[in-house]
């Protein structure tokens, strides 16, 4: 899916915090919650949470290898919060305009 | 050539450009946080031809064209320092 790389930032934003299935080159498939999409390389960052509070796993699929992205589940505030927390170092502030 | 340029459609008004820039910066900031989280971690790289290698992630250039890694474990031995071309990588993963 060459079109994945051609989407606009606002379109990539629609995938953030949702659970998706990404089909990449050689039919490799990955599930996870979308943390972000790099607007430069179109790489998609997926997070999977382990049962019983184990360490989350992060998988990044490079933009050029993404063939299809299918939304499995809409996001919710709880997951969005969990995603935010794991990547924000203690004491970091959100950058304002 | 892998860098994606900003929208250049004519007739896009400034409000839309502002929204797009906000979205772009939020997405980019999160991606940079991902790279920071990956620093000094063991990362598994899935390359083309079903090659899988593991290395300690060091840094990326701003266009995400190359990754600098250490202790790259290859089928012919361990490479102490290496650059991986991101074009050759399908995906990569690490534990937080």
N, CA and C atoms of all chains as a GROMACS GRO file, in nm:
protein
  579
    1UNK      N    1   0.085  -0.120   0.000
    1UNK     CA    2   0.000   0.000   0.000
    1UNK      C    3   0.088   0.123   0.000
    2UNK      N    4   0.117   0.171  -0.117
    2UNK     CA    5   0.201   0.289  -0.128
    2UNK      C    6   0.129   0.411  -0.074
    3UNK      N    7  -0.005   0.403  -0.072
    3UNK     CA    8  -0.083   0.518  -0.029
    3UNK      C    9  -0.064   0.549   0.120
    4UNK      N   10  -0.024   0.448   0.198
    4UNK     CA   11  -0.002   0.474   0.341
    4UNK      C   12   0.097   0.588   0.361
    5UNK      N   13   0.202   0.587   0.281
    5UNK     CA   14   0.305   0.690   0.294
    5UNK      C   15   0.257   0.825   0.244
    6UNK      N   16   0.151   0.821   0.163
    6UNK     CA   17   0.105   0.948   0.105
    6UNK      C   18  -0.007   1.012   0.185
    7UNK      N   19  -0.048   0.947   0.295
    7UNK     CA   20  -0.152   1.007   0.377
    7UNK      C   21  -0.100   1.136   0.440
    8UNK      N   22  -0.195   1.222   0.480
    8UNK     CA   23  -0.160   1.348   0.544
    8UNK      C   24  -0.155   1.326   0.696
    9UNK      N   25  -0.080   1.411   0.768
    9UNK     CA   26  -0.070   1.395   0.913
    9UNK      C   27  -0.206   1.381   0.982
   10UNK      N   28  -0.306   1.458   0.937
   10UNK     CA   29  -0.437   1.450   1.003
   10UNK      C   30  -0.502   1.314   0.981
   11UNK      N   31  -0.468   1.250   0.869
   11UNK     CA   32  -0.523   1.116   0.844
   11UNK      C   33  -0.451   1.011   0.929
   12UNK      N   34  -0.319   1.027   0.945
   12UNK     CA   35  -0.246   0.935   1.034
   12UNK      C   36  -0.296   0.949   1.177
   13UNK      N   37  -0.330   1.073   1.215
   13UNK     CA   38  -0.377   1.098   1.352
   13UNK      C   39  -0.501   1.014   1.385
   14UNK      N   40  -0.581   0.983   1.283
   14UNK     CA   41  -0.704   0.906   1.307
   14UNK      C   42  -0.673   0.765   1.358
   15UNK      N   43  -0.552   0.716   1.335
   15UNK     CA   44  -0.516   0.582   1.380
   15UNK      C   45  -0.459   0.580   1.521
   16UNK      N   46  -0.417   0.697   1.570
   16UNK     CA   47  -0.349   0.704   1.700
   16UNK      C   48  -0.442   0.658   1.812
   17UNK      N   49  -0.388   0.577   1.903
   17UNK     CA   50  -0.459   0.521   2.019
   17UNK      C   51  -0.560   0.412   1.982
   18UNK      N   52  -0.561   0.368   1.857
   18UNK     CA   53  -0.652   0.260   1.819
   18UNK      C   54  -0.574   0.128   1.807
   19UNK      N   55  -0.647   0.018   1.822
   19UNK     CA   56  -0.582  -0.111   1.802
   19UNK      C   57  -0.592  -0.147   1.654
   20UNK      N   58  -0.479  -0.183   1.596
   20UNK     CA   59  -0.478  -0.209   1.452
   20UNK      C   60  -0.405  -0.339   1.419
   21UNK      N   61  -0.428  -0.384   1.297
   21UNK     CA   62  -0.350  -0.494   1.241
   21UNK      C   63  -0.277  -0.438   1.121
   22UNK      N   64  -0.144  -0.445   1.125
   22UNK     CA   65  -0.064  -0.392   1.015
   22UNK      C   66  -0.011  -0.509   0.933
   23UNK      N   67  -0.035  -0.504   0.804
   23UNK     CA   68   0.024  -0.603   0.715
   23UNK      C   69   0.143  -0.537   0.646
   24UNK      N   70   0.260  -0.601   0.665
   24UNK     CA   71   0.382  -0.545   0.608
   24UNK      C   72   0.431  -0.634   0.496
   25UNK      N   73   0.546  -0.598   0.443
   25UNK     CA   74   0.610  -0.674   0.337
   25UNK      C   75   0.623  -0.822   0.377
   26UNK      N   76   0.617  -0.912   0.282
   26UNK     CA   77   0.627  -1.057   0.303
   26UNK      C   78   0.514  -1.108   0.394
   27UNK      N   79   0.400  -1.039   0.389
   27UNK     CA   80   0.280  -1.078   0.463
   27UNK      C   81   0.299  -1.085   0.615
   28UNK      N   82   0.401  -1.019   0.664
   28UNK     CA   83   0.418  -1.016   0.810
   28UNK      C   84   0.306  -0.932   0.869
   29UNK      N   85   0.242  -0.986   0.973
   29UNK     CA   86   0.132  -0.912   1.034
   29UNK      C   87   0.164  -0.882   1.179
   30UNK      N   88   0.127  -0.762   1.220
   30UNK     CA   89   0.152  -0.720   1.358
   30UNK      C   90   0.029  -0.652   1.412
   31UNK      N   91  -0.005  -0.687   1.538
   31UNK     CA   92  -0.116  -0.623   1.607
   31UNK      C   93  -0.061  -0.529   1.712
   32UNK      N   94  -0.135  -0.430   1.746
   32UNK     CA   95  -0.093  -0.346   1.857
   32UNK      C   96  -0.171  -0.216   1.859
   33UNK      N   97  -0.146  -0.140   1.965
   33UNK     CA   98  -0.209  -0.009   1.979
   33UNK      C   99  -0.116   0.094   1.916
   34UNK      N  100  -0.173   0.182   1.836
   34UNK     CA  101  -0.089   0.281   1.766
   34UNK      C  102  -0.052   0.393   1.862
   35UNK      N  103   0.079   0.410   1.882
   35UNK     CA  104   0.124   0.523   1.964
   35UNK      C  105   0.141   0.646   1.877
   36UNK      N  106   0.203   0.628   1.763
   36UNK     CA  107   0.219   0.740   1.671
   36UNK      C  108   0.256   0.690   1.532
   37UNK      N  109   0.255   0.782   1.437
   37UNK     CA  110   0.306   0.756   1.303
   37UNK      C  111   0.407   0.867   1.274
   38UNK      N  112   0.529   0.828   1.239
   38UNK     CA  113   0.629   0.931   1.211
   38UNK      C  114   0.593   1.003   1.082
   39UNK      N  115   0.570   1.135   1.088
   39UNK     CA  116   0.530   1.205   0.967
   39UNK      C  117   0.642   1.217   0.864
   40UNK      N  118   0.764   1.184   0.903
   40UNK     CA  119   0.876   1.192   0.809
   40UNK      C  120   0.891   1.060   0.731
   41UNK      N  121   0.890   0.947   0.805
   41UNK     CA  122   0.914   0.819   0.739
   41UNK      C  123   0.787   0.736   0.723
   42UNK      N  124   0.676   0.783   0.779
   42UNK     CA  125   0.548   0.711   0.779
   42UNK      C  126   0.554   0.580   0.857
   43UNK      N  127   0.659   0.563   0.938
   43UNK     CA  128   0.669   0.443   1.022
   43UNK      C  129   0.563   0.446   1.130
   44UNK      N  130   0.505   0.329   1.156
   44UNK     CA  131   0.396   0.322   1.254
   44UNK      C  132   0.445   0.251   1.380
   45UNK      N  133   0.419   0.312   1.495
   45UNK     CA  134   0.466   0.259   1.623
   45UNK      C  135   0.352   0.188   1.693
   46UNK      N  136   0.368   0.057   1.714
   46UNK     CA  137   0.265  -0.025   1.780
   46UNK      C  138   0.311  -0.067   1.918
   47UNK      N  139   0.220  -0.067   2.013
   47UNK     CA  140   0.252  -0.113   2.147
   47UNK      C  141   0.160  -0.228   2.183
   48UNK      N  142   0.218  -0.336   2.239
   48UNK     CA  143   0.134  -0.443   2.292
   48UNK      C  144   0.159  -0.452   2.443
   49UNK      N  145   0.051  -0.456   2.517
   49UNK     CA  146   0.060  -0.467   2.662
   49UNK      C  147   0.055  -0.613   2.702
   50UNK      N  148   0.139  -0.653   2.796
   50UNK     CA  149   0.139  -0.791   2.844
   50UNK      C  150   0.032  -0.806   2.952
   51UNK      N  151  -0.014  -0.929   2.967
   51UNK     CA  152  -0.107  -0.959   3.077
   51UNK      C  153  -0.032  -0.939   3.209
   52UNK      N  154  -0.105  -0.911   3.311
   52UNK     CA  155  -0.051  -0.898   3.447
   52UNK      C  156   0.060  -0.794   3.459
   53UNK      N  157   0.050  -0.689   3.382
   53UNK     CA  158   0.141  -0.577   3.400
   53UNK      C  159   0.286  -0.600   3.366
   54UNK      N  160   0.316  -0.695   3.278
   54UNK     CA  161   0.454  -0.714   3.232
   54UNK      C  162   0.498  -0.595   3.148
   55UNK      N  163   0.627  -0.596   3.104
   55UNK     CA  164   0.674  -0.482   3.026
   55UNK      C  165   0.610  -0.481   2.888
   56UNK      N  166   0.564  -0.365   2.845
   56UNK     CA  167   0.504  -0.355   2.712
   56UNK      C  168   0.610  -0.375   2.603
   57UNK      N  169   0.566  -0.425   2.490
   57UNK     CA  170   0.656  -0.442   2.376
   57UNK      C  171   0.620  -0.340   2.269
   58UNK      N  172   0.724  -0.282   2.210
   58UNK     CA  173   0.704  -0.182   2.105
   58UNK      C  174   0.751  -0.241   1.973
   59UNK      N  175   0.671  -0.229   1.870
   59UNK     CA  176   0.716  -0.269   1.737
   59UNK      C  177   0.691  -0.154   1.641
   60UNK      N  178   0.794  -0.120   1.565
   60UNK     CA  179   0.782  -0.014   1.465
   60UNK      C  180   0.790  -0.077   1.328
   61UNK      N  181   0.688  -0.053   1.246
   61UNK     CA  182   0.690  -0.103   1.109
   61UNK      C  183   0.729   0.016   1.020
   62UNK      N  184   0.837   0.000   0.944
   62UNK     CA  185   0.885   0.112   0.864
   62UNK      C  186   0.784   0.147   0.755
   63UNK      N  187   0.770   0.276   0.731
   63UNK     CA  188   0.668   0.326   0.640
   63UNK      C  189   0.669   0.263   0.503
   64UNK      N  190   0.789   0.238   0.450
   64UNK     CA  191   0.797   0.184   0.314
   64UNK      C  192   0.750   0.039   0.306
   65UNK      N  193   0.747  -0.031   0.423
   65UNK     CA  194   0.708  -0.172   0.423
   65UNK      C  195   0.560  -0.193   0.455
   66UNK      N  196   0.491  -0.086   0.497
   66UNK     CA  197   0.350  -0.099   0.534
   66UNK      C  198   0.265  -0.121   0.410
   67UNK      N  199   0.186  -0.229   0.413
   67UNK     CA  200   0.098  -0.254   0.299
   67UNK      C  201  -0.047  -0.223   0.331
   68UNK      N  202  -0.087  -0.256   0.453
   68UNK     CA  203  -0.226  -0.232   0.490
   68UNK      C  204  -0.237  -0.209   0.639
   69UNK      N  205  -0.324  -0.119   0.680
   69UNK     CA  206  -0.350  -0.095   0.822
   69UNK      C  207  -0.500  -0.106   0.843
   70UNK      N  208  -0.539  -0.200   0.930
   70UNK     CA  209  -0.681  -0.224   0.954
   70UNK      C  210  -0.712  -0.194   1.100
   71UNK      N  211  -0.812  -0.113   1.125
   71UNK     CA  212  -0.850  -0.081   1.262
   71UNK      C  213  -0.932  -0.196   1.320
   72UNK      N  214  -0.888  -0.249   1.437
   72UNK     CA  215  -0.959  -0.359   1.502
   72UNK      C  216  -1.049  -0.308   1.614
   73UNK      N  217  -1.001  -0.203   1.680
   73UNK     CA  218  -1.075  -0.155   1.796
   73UNK      C  219  -1.049  -0.006   1.814
   74UNK      N  220  -1.154   0.067   1.847
   74UNK     CA  221  -1.139   0.210   1.872
   74UNK      C  222  -1.062   0.232   2.002
   75UNK      N  223  -1.002   0.346   2.014
   75UNK     CA  224  -0.926   0.376   2.135
   75UNK      C  225  -1.016   0.423   2.248
   76UNK      N  226  -0.959   0.428   2.367
   76UNK     CA  227  -1.032   0.486   2.479
   76UNK      C  228  -0.933   0.564   2.565
   77UNK      N  229  -0.987   0.640   2.657
   77UNK     CA  230  -0.902   0.727   2.740
   77UNK      C  231  -0.797   0.648   2.818
   78UNK      N  232  -0.838   0.530   2.867
   78UNK     CA  233  -0.747   0.451   2.950
   78UNK      C  234  -0.624   0.409   2.870
   79UNK      N  235  -0.646   0.355   2.752
   79UNK     CA  236  -0.533   0.311   2.670
   79UNK      C  237  -0.448   0.430   2.628
   80UNK      N  238  -0.514   0.540   2.590
   80UNK     CA  239  -0.441   0.660   2.550
   80UNK      C  240  -0.348   0.704   2.664
   81UNK      N  241  -0.401   0.701   2.785
   81UNK     CA  242  -0.321   0.739   2.902
   81UNK      C  243  -0.203   0.646   2.923
   82UNK      N  244  -0.228   0.515   2.908
   82UNK     CA  245  -0.119   0.417   2.926
   82UNK      C  246  -0.008   0.440   2.824
   83UNK      N  247  -0.049   0.465   2.699
   83UNK     CA  248   0.050   0.488   2.593
   83UNK      C  249   0.132   0.612   2.622
   84UNK      N  250   0.063   0.718   2.667
   84UNK     CA  251   0.132   0.844   2.696
   84UNK      C  252   0.236   0.824   2.806
   85UNK      N  253   0.193   0.755   2.911
   85UNK     CA  254   0.279   0.740   3.030
   85UNK      C  255   0.407   0.664   2.998
   86UNK      N  256   0.398   0.556   2.920
   86UNK     CA  257   0.517   0.473   2.902
   86UNK      C  258   0.626   0.541   2.821
   87UNK      N  259   0.591   0.641   2.742
   87UNK     CA  260   0.694   0.708   2.662
   87UNK      C  261   0.735   0.843   2.718
   88UNK      N  262   0.667   0.888   2.824
   88UNK     CA  263   0.702   1.018   2.879
   88UNK      C  264   0.792   1.000   2.999
   89UNK      N  265   0.917   1.049   2.990
   89UNK     CA  266   1.006   1.034   3.104
   89UNK      C  267   0.955   1.118   3.221
   90UNK      N  268   0.982   1.077   3.344
   90UNK     CA  269   0.937   1.153   3.460
   90UNK      C  270   0.989   1.297   3.452
   91UNK      N  271   0.902   1.391   3.480
   91UNK     CA  272   0.944   1.531   3.483
   91UNK      C  273   0.936   1.600   3.348
   92UNK      N  274   0.894   1.528   3.242
   92UNK     CA  275   0.886   1.590   3.110
   92UNK      C  276   0.759   1.673   3.100
   93UNK      N  277   0.767   1.780   3.024
   93UNK     CA  278   0.650   1.865   3.004
   93UNK      C  279   0.607   1.858   2.859
   94UNK      N  280   0.478   1.874   2.837
   94UNK     CA  281   0.429   1.878   2.700
   94UNK      C  282   0.472   2.010   2.638
   95UNK      N  283   0.517   2.002   2.513
   95UNK     CA  284   0.561   2.125   2.447
   95UNK      C  285   0.440   2.205   2.401
   96UNK      N  286   0.438   2.332   2.435
   96UNK     CA  287   0.328   2.419   2.392
   96UNK      C  288   0.364   2.487   2.261
   97UNK      N  289   0.270   2.559   2.202
   97UNK     CA  290   0.300   2.629   2.076
   97UNK      C  291   0.393   2.749   2.097
   98UNK      N  292   1.522   1.098  -0.048
   98UNK     CA  293   1.395   1.079  -0.120
   98UNK      C  294   1.288   1.021  -0.031
   99UNK      N  295   1.323   0.968   0.085
   99UNK     CA  296   1.220   0.908   0.170
   99UNK      C  297   1.150   1.014   0.256
  100UNK      N  298   1.206   1.135   0.258
  100UNK     CA  299   1.142   1.239   0.338
  100UNK      C  300   1.011   1.282   0.272
  101UNK      N  301   0.908   1.291   0.355
  101UNK     CA  302   0.777   1.326   0.302
  101UNK      C  303   0.757   1.476   0.318
  102UNK      N  304   0.727   1.541   0.211
  102UNK     CA  305   0.716   1.686   0.217
  102UNK      C  306   0.579   1.729   0.268
  103UNK      N  307   0.572   1.854   0.309
  103UNK     CA  308   0.446   1.908   0.356
  103UNK      C  309   0.349   1.921   0.239
  104UNK      N  310   0.223   1.936   0.272
  104UNK     CA  311   0.122   1.951   0.167
  104UNK      C  312   0.152   2.074   0.082
  105UNK      N  313   0.138   2.059  -0.045
  105UNK     CA  314   0.167   2.173  -0.132
  105UNK      C  315   0.048   2.206  -0.221
  106UNK      N  316  -0.067   2.147  -0.187
  106UNK     CA  317  -0.185   2.173  -0.269
  106UNK      C  318  -0.219   2.322  -0.265
  107UNK      N  319  -0.253   2.374  -0.379
  107UNK     CA  320  -0.293   2.514  -0.382
  107UNK      C  321  -0.433   2.528  -0.326
  108UNK      N  322  -0.463   2.642  -0.270
  108UNK     CA  323  -0.595   2.666  -0.217
  108UNK      C  324  -0.615   2.616  -0.075
  109UNK      N  325  -0.511   2.554  -0.017
  109UNK     CA  326  -0.522   2.511   0.122
  109UNK      C  327  -0.514   2.636   0.209
  110UNK      N  328  -0.617   2.659   0.289
  110UNK     CA  329  -0.611   2.784   0.367
  110UNK      C  330  -0.523   2.768   0.491
  111UNK      N  331  -0.494   2.881   0.551
  111UNK     CA  332  -0.395   2.881   0.658
  111UNK      C  333  -0.442   2.806   0.782
  112UNK      N  334  -0.575   2.800   0.804
  112UNK     CA  335  -0.626   2.726   0.920
  112UNK      C  336  -0.594   2.577   0.903
  113UNK      N  337  -0.616   2.527   0.782
  113UNK     CA  338  -0.586   2.386   0.755
  113UNK      C  339  -0.438   2.357   0.770
  114UNK      N  340  -0.356   2.449   0.720
  114UNK     CA  341  -0.212   2.430   0.732
  114UNK      C  342  -0.171   2.427   0.879
  115UNK      N  343  -0.231   2.518   0.957
  115UNK     CA  344  -0.203   2.523   1.100
  115UNK      C  345  -0.238   2.391   1.168
  116UNK      N  346  -0.357   2.339   1.135
  116UNK     CA  347  -0.400   2.211   1.194
  116UNK      C  348  -0.306   2.098   1.154
  117UNK      N  349  -0.268   2.100   1.026
  117UNK     CA  350  -0.181   1.995   0.977
  117UNK      C  351  -0.044   2.002   1.046
  118UNK      N  352   0.004   2.124   1.064
  118UNK     CA  353   0.135   2.139   1.128
  118UNK      C  354   0.129   2.094   1.273
  119UNK      N  355   0.016   2.123   1.340
  119UNK     CA  356   0.000   2.078   1.478
  119UNK      C  357   0.001   1.926   1.487
  120UNK      N  358  -0.073   1.864   1.395
  120UNK     CA  359  -0.079   1.718   1.392
  120UNK      C  360   0.059   1.660   1.364
  121UNK      N  361   0.128   1.721   1.267
  121UNK     CA  362   0.260   1.674   1.229
  121UNK      C  363   0.358   1.683   1.347
  122UNK      N  364   0.353   1.794   1.420
  122UNK     CA  365   0.450   1.810   1.529
  122UNK      C  366   0.417   1.716   1.645
  123UNK      N  367   0.287   1.692   1.670
  123UNK     CA  368   0.250   1.599   1.778
  123UNK      C  369   0.295   1.456   1.743
  124UNK      N  370   0.272   1.417   1.618
  124UNK     CA  371   0.313   1.282   1.576
  124UNK      C  372   0.464   1.268   1.582
  125UNK      N  373   0.533   1.371   1.536
  125UNK     CA  374   0.680   1.366   1.532
  125UNK      C  375   0.739   1.362   1.672
  126UNK      N  376   0.682   1.444   1.763
  126UNK     CA  377   0.733   1.444   1.900
  126UNK      C  378   0.720   1.304   1.960
  127UNK      N  379   0.605   1.241   1.938
  127UNK     CA  380   0.585   1.106   1.992
  127UNK      C  381   0.684   1.008   1.931
  128UNK      N  382   0.713   1.024   1.802
  128UNK     CA  383   0.808   0.932   1.739
  128UNK      C  384   0.948   0.952   1.797
  129UNK      N  385   0.986   1.077   1.819
  129UNK     CA  386   1.118   1.102   1.878
  129UNK      C  387   1.126   1.043   2.018
  130UNK      N  388   1.013   1.048   2.091
  130UNK     CA  389   1.011   0.985   2.225
  130UNK      C  390   1.029   0.834   2.214
  131UNK      N  391   0.974   0.776   2.106
  131UNK     CA  392   0.994   0.632   2.083
  131UNK      C  393   1.142   0.602   2.063
  132UNK      N  394   1.210   0.685   1.983
  132UNK     CA  395   1.353   0.663   1.958
  132UNK      C  396   1.433   0.679   2.088
  133UNK      N  397   1.394   0.778   2.168
  133UNK     CA  398   1.464   0.798   2.296
  133UNK      C  399   1.446   0.674   2.384
  134UNK      N  400   1.323   0.622   2.386
  134UNK     CA  401   1.295   0.503   2.469
  134UNK      C  402   1.375   0.382   2.422
  135UNK      N  403   1.411   0.382   2.294
  135UNK     CA  404   1.480   0.266   2.235
  135UNK      C  405   1.631   0.272   2.259
  136UNK      N  406   1.682   0.389   2.295
  136UNK     CA  407   1.827   0.407   2.311
  136UNK      C  408   1.883   0.310   2.415
  137UNK      N  409   1.993   0.244   2.378
  137UNK     CA  410   2.062   0.148   2.465
  137UNK      C  411   1.982   0.021   2.494
  138UNK      N  412   1.876  -0.002   2.420
  138UNK     CA  413   1.799  -0.126   2.439
  138UNK      C  414   1.836  -0.228   2.331
  139UNK      N  415   1.816  -0.355   2.365
  139UNK     CA  416   1.832  -0.462   2.266
  139UNK      C  417   1.714  -0.456   2.171
  140UNK      N  418   1.741  -0.445   2.043
  140UNK     CA  419   1.634  -0.433   1.945
  140UNK      C  420   1.647  -0.544   1.842
  141UNK      N  421   1.533  -0.608   1.811
  141UNK     CA  422   1.531  -0.711   1.705
  141UNK      C  423   1.486  -0.644   1.576
  142UNK      N  424   1.564  -0.664   1.472
  142UNK     CA  425   1.531  -0.606   1.342
  142UNK      C  426   1.488  -0.716   1.246
  143UNK      N  427   1.372  -0.697   1.184
  143UNK     CA  428   1.329  -0.788   1.077
  143UNK      C  429   1.368  -0.721   0.946
  144UNK      N  430   1.458  -0.786   0.873
  144UNK     CA  431   1.504  -0.730   0.747
  144UNK      C  432   1.436  -0.806   0.631
  145UNK      N  433   1.465  -0.762   0.511
  145UNK     CA  434   1.412  -0.833   0.394
  145UNK      C  435   1.472  -0.973   0.386
  146UNK      N  436   1.413  -1.060   0.305
  146UNK     CA  437   1.455  -1.200   0.290
  146UNK      C  438   1.449  -1.275   0.423
  147UNK      N  439   1.360  -1.232   0.508
  147UNK     CA  440   1.336  -1.297   0.637
  147UNK      C  441   1.460  -1.305   0.726
  148UNK      N  442   1.549  -1.211   0.710
  148UNK     CA  443   1.668  -1.204   0.796
  148UNK      C  444   1.630  -1.133   0.926
  149UNK      N  445   1.670  -1.194   1.038
  149UNK     CA  446   1.645  -1.129   1.167
  149UNK      C  447   1.779  -1.108   1.236
  150UNK      N  448   1.805  -0.988   1.278
  150UNK     CA  449   1.929  -0.959   1.352
  150UNK      C  450   1.894  -0.882   1.478
  151UNK      N  451   1.987  -0.886   1.572
  151UNK     CA  452   1.964  -0.818   1.698
  151UNK      C  453   2.083  -0.728   1.727
  152UNK      N  454   2.058  -0.612   1.787
  152UNK     CA  455   2.166  -0.520   1.819
  152UNK      C  456   2.120  -0.423   1.925
  153UNK      N  457   2.216  -0.351   1.983
  153UNK     CA  458   2.180  -0.246   2.078
  153UNK      C  459   2.166  -0.116   2.002
  154UNK      N  460   2.048  -0.053   2.016
  154UNK     CA  461   2.021   0.069   1.940
  154UNK      C  462   2.095   0.188   1.999
  155UNK      N  463   2.155   0.267   1.910
  155UNK     CA  464   2.226   0.387   1.955
  155UNK      C  465   2.153   0.514   1.917
  156UNK      N  466   2.141   0.537   1.786
  156UNK     CA  467   2.082   0.662   1.739
  156UNK      C  468   2.029   0.647   1.597
  157UNK      N  469   1.950   0.746   1.557
  157UNK     CA  470   1.897   0.751   1.421
  157UNK      C  471   1.928   0.889   1.364
  158UNK      N  472   1.938   0.901   1.232
  158UNK     CA  473   1.948   1.036   1.178
  158UNK      C  474   1.808   1.094   1.164
  159UNK      N  475   1.798   1.226   1.139
  159UNK     CA  476   1.666   1.290   1.147
  159UNK      C  477   1.569   1.242   1.041
  160UNK      N  478   1.620   1.198   0.928
  160UNK     CA  479   1.530   1.151   0.822
  160UNK      C  480   1.494   1.004   0.837
  161UNK      N  481   1.544   0.941   0.945
  161UNK     CA  482   1.523   0.798   0.968
  161UNK      C  483   1.570   0.718   0.847
  162UNK      N  484   1.690   0.747   0.801
  162UNK     CA  485   1.747   0.673   0.689
  162UNK      C  486   1.845   0.568   0.739
  163UNK      N  487   1.912   0.597   0.851
  163UNK     CA  488   2.012   0.504   0.906
  163UNK      C  489   1.999   0.495   1.057
  164UNK      N  490   2.025   0.374   1.108
  164UNK     CA  491   2.032   0.354   1.252
  164UNK      C  492   2.176   0.319   1.289
  165UNK      N  493   2.227   0.381   1.392
  165UNK     CA  494   2.357   0.342   1.445
  165UNK      C  495   2.332   0.242   1.557
  166UNK      N  496   2.395   0.123   1.546
  166UNK     CA  497   2.376   0.018   1.647
  166UNK      C  498   2.511  -0.038   1.691
  167UNK      N  499   2.510  -0.105   1.806
  167UNK     CA  500   2.631  -0.169   1.857
  167UNK      C  501   2.605  -0.318   1.877
  168UNK      N  502   2.713  -0.396   1.874
  168UNK     CA  503   2.705  -0.540   1.899
  168UNK      C  504   2.602  -0.606   1.808
  169UNK      N  505   2.610  -0.577   1.681
  169UNK     CA  506   2.516  -0.635   1.584
  169UNK      C  507   2.545  -0.783   1.566
  170UNK      N  508   2.445  -0.865   1.601
  170UNK     CA  509   2.466  -1.010   1.590
  170UNK      C  510   2.422  -1.058   1.453
  171UNK      N  511   2.518  -1.093   1.370
  171UNK     CA  512   2.489  -1.138   1.235
  171UNK      C  513   2.524  -1.287   1.224
  172UNK      N  514   2.476  -1.352   1.117
  172UNK     CA  515   2.507  -1.496   1.100
  172UNK      C  516   2.657  -1.522   1.089
  173UNK      N  517   2.738  -1.421   1.053
  173UNK     CA  518   2.882  -1.447   1.042
  173UNK      C  519   2.960  -1.383   1.156
  174UNK      N  520   2.893  -1.352   1.264
  174UNK     CA  521   2.966  -1.301   1.380
  174UNK      C  522   2.910  -1.170   1.431
  175UNK      N  523   2.970  -1.120   1.536
  175UNK     CA  524   2.922  -0.998   1.600
  175UNK      C  525   3.000  -0.878   1.546
  176UNK      N  526   2.925  -0.779   1.496
  176UNK     CA  527   2.986  -0.656   1.447
  176UNK      C  528   2.977  -0.553   1.559
  177UNK      N  529   3.091  -0.504   1.603
  177UNK     CA  530   3.092  -0.418   1.722
  177UNK      C  531   3.010  -0.290   1.701
  178UNK      N  532   3.033  -0.221   1.591
  178UNK     CA  533   2.955  -0.101   1.559
  178UNK      C  534   2.906  -0.113   1.416
  179UNK      N  535   2.785  -0.068   1.390
  179UNK     CA  536   2.731  -0.080   1.254
  179UNK      C  537   2.626   0.026   1.226
  180UNK      N  538   2.606   0.053   1.100
  180UNK     CA  539   2.493   0.134   1.056
  180UNK      C  540   2.398   0.044   0.979
  181UNK      N  541   2.270   0.051   1.013
  181UNK     CA  542   2.169  -0.023   0.938
  181UNK      C  543   2.095   0.075   0.849
  182UNK      N  544   2.082   0.039   0.722
  182UNK     CA  545   2.000   0.124   0.634
  182UNK      C  546   1.854   0.093   0.661
  183UNK      N  547   1.776   0.194   0.694
  183UNK     CA  548   1.636   0.171   0.728
  183UNK      C  549   1.556   0.116   0.610
  184UNK      N  550   1.603   0.144   0.490
  184UNK     CA  551   1.539   0.089   0.370
  184UNK      C  552   1.538  -0.064   0.372
  185UNK      N  553   1.637  -0.124   0.440
  185UNK     CA  554   1.650  -0.269   0.443
  185UNK      C  555   1.569  -0.331   0.556
  186UNK      N  556   1.510  -0.246   0.640
  186UNK     CA  557   1.438  -0.294   0.758
  186UNK      C  558   1.288  -0.292   0.732
  187UNK      N  559   1.221  -0.402   0.767
  187UNK     CA  560   1.075  -0.407   0.755
  187UNK      C  561   1.012  -0.361   0.886
  188UNK      N  562   1.064  -0.416   0.997
  188UNK     CA  563   1.013  -0.370   1.126
  188UNK      C  564   1.118  -0.397   1.233
  189UNK      N  565   1.100  -0.335   1.349
  189UNK     CA  566   1.192  -0.360   1.460
  189UNK      C  567   1.114  -0.354   1.590
  190UNK      N  568   1.161  -0.428   1.690
  190UNK     CA  569   1.085  -0.432   1.815
  190UNK      C  570   1.176  -0.438   1.935
  191UNK      N  571   1.124  -0.392   2.047
  191UNK     CA  572   1.200  -0.395   2.173
  191UNK      C  573   1.102  -0.394   2.290
  192UNK      N  574   1.151  -0.438   2.404
  192UNK     CA  575   1.070  -0.434   2.527
  192UNK      C  576   1.104  -0.308   2.604
  193UNK      N  577   1.002  -0.247   2.659
  193UNK     CA  578   1.027  -0.124   2.735
  193UNK      C  579   1.084  -0.152   2.874
   0.00000   0.00000   0.00000
